[in-house]
Amino acid sequence: GAVVSQHPSWVICKSGTSVKIECRSLDFQATTMFWYRQFPKQSLMLMATSNEGSKATYEQGVEKDKFLINHASLTLSTLTVTSAHPEDSSFYICSARDRASGTSTDTQYFGPGTRLTVL
Amino acid sequence: RKEVEQDPGPFNVPEGATVAFNCTYSNSASQSFFWYRQDCRKEPKLLMSVYSSGNEDGRFTAQLNRASQYISLLIRDSKLSDSATYLCVVRGGTGFQKLVFGTGTRLLVSP
């Protein structure tokens, strides 16, 4: 099946630093990638939808200047958490929709997630 | 009201038991429904889609009741490896292009 990778799998950083997370589709082209955040014992919450070659669409309450998304190619999207603070500590998961599937979300593949801890 | 609601559990069952999870969704216009499984500290993985007529995949049976806006998952002959969190997911949001996740129901299967 299709594979989505994320890097790094975990990161610990000091408060105030910026952290970049990469999401790659390994064997398919993804015109759309999604970024989710999951706090302990809570559901996955969609942060933003990333479209290749255009600006990301952010969900209500998600600061676009804090969570910078770049989707420069059909296989790579990056999420940068700028000036991270302890409250940003969470599990960040990306997913990618296979370009060949059109607009269907039934073929959405999830990455393994990145656990961010901000000290 | 949350768009997708689930009982968080945990459901503690012995091996071999049958267990059922329920989920309700608020948007009556939602079209696609899924059950995902998430293991601790891992990404969610699609378990099965849920169709109006109900569908079965081995020991797993999913049902959809559109009138009540209710989705269920039945697991028969529980295995230790079934221990996980089961997420009810609905395609929702503006334009119905987004997956909306429930908080999940935790299942613990014991020997």
HADDOCK unambig.tbl for C-alpha pairs under 7 A between the chains (distance, minus, plus):
assign (segid A and resid 42 and name CA) (segid B and resid 103 and name CA) 5.33 0.50 0.50
assign (segid A and resid 43 and name CA) (segid B and resid 101 and name CA) 6.06 0.50 0.50
assign (segid A and resid 43 and name CA) (segid B and resid 102 and name CA) 5.78 0.50 0.50
assign (segid A and resid 43 and name CA) (segid B and resid 103 and name CA) 4.02 0.50 0.50
assign (segid A and resid 43 and name CA) (segid B and resid 104 and name CA) 6.72 0.50 0.50
assign (segid A and resid 44 and name CA) (segid B and resid 101 and name CA) 6.00 0.50 0.50
assign (segid A and resid 105 and name CA) (segid B and resid 97 and name CA) 6.70 0.50 0.50
assign (segid A and resid 110 and name CA) (segid B and resid 43 and name CA) 6.55 0.50 0.50
assign (segid A and resid 111 and name CA) (segid B and resid 43 and name CA) 6.58 0.50 0.50
assign (segid A and resid 112 and name CA) (segid B and resid 42 and name CA) 6.12 0.50 0.50
assign (segid A and resid 112 and name CA) (segid B and resid 43 and name CA) 5.03 0.50 0.50
assign (segid A and resid 113 and name CA) (segid B and resid 42 and name CA) 6.88 0.50 0.50
assign (segid A and resid 113 and name CA) (segid B and resid 43 and name CA) 6.00 0.50 0.50
